[in-house]
Amino acid sequence: MEQIIRELKEQIVEALNLEEISPEEIDAEAPLFGDGLGLDSIDALEIILILEKNYGIRLENTAEAKPHFYSVKSLAEYIVANRQK
């Protein structure tokens, strides 16, 4: 789980061009959207691409997956449960 959290932080920083923050500075339990990391809906699409490309996870129902996008930790748990690669 820690390995996936570390990978996700690195992938999010790279994919979203978050030059002002390092992966180590991201709190795994902090919200990704709103008051936390401050991501928006465009960033959510990039994260969906990360899940598809790197973990083989295709989201059929984005509304159903929304709770899993709360934090890096919740995304990592979702990946562990649904990983195809």
LINFENMO-V178873 format. One record per pair of residues at least 4 apart in sequence whose ideal C-beta (glycine too) atoms are under 6 Angstrom apart, sorted by the first residue. I is the first residue (numbers start at 1). J is the second residue. D is the distance in whole Angstrom. If there is no record, write none. Layout:
{{I/J/D} {I/J/D}}
This chain:
{{1/76/6} {4/76/4} {4/79/6} {5/28/5} {5/72/6} {5/76/5} {8/72/5} {8/75/6} {8/76/6} {9/23/4} {9/26/5} {9/72/6} {10/23/5} {11/15/6} {11/50/5} {12/16/6} {13/18/5} {13/23/5} {15/46/5} {15/50/6} {16/43/5} {16/46/6} {21/25/5} {28/72/5} {28/73/4} {29/71/5} {29/73/5} {30/36/4} {31/36/3} {32/36/6} {32/37/5} {32/39/5} {32/71/6} {33/39/5} {39/43/4} {48/59/6} {49/53/6} {50/54/6} {51/55/5} {51/57/4} {52/58/6} {55/79/5} {55/83/5} {55/85/6} {56/84/3} {56/85/4} {57/82/5} {59/65/5} {68/74/5} {68/78/4} {70/74/4} {78/82/6} {79/83/5}}
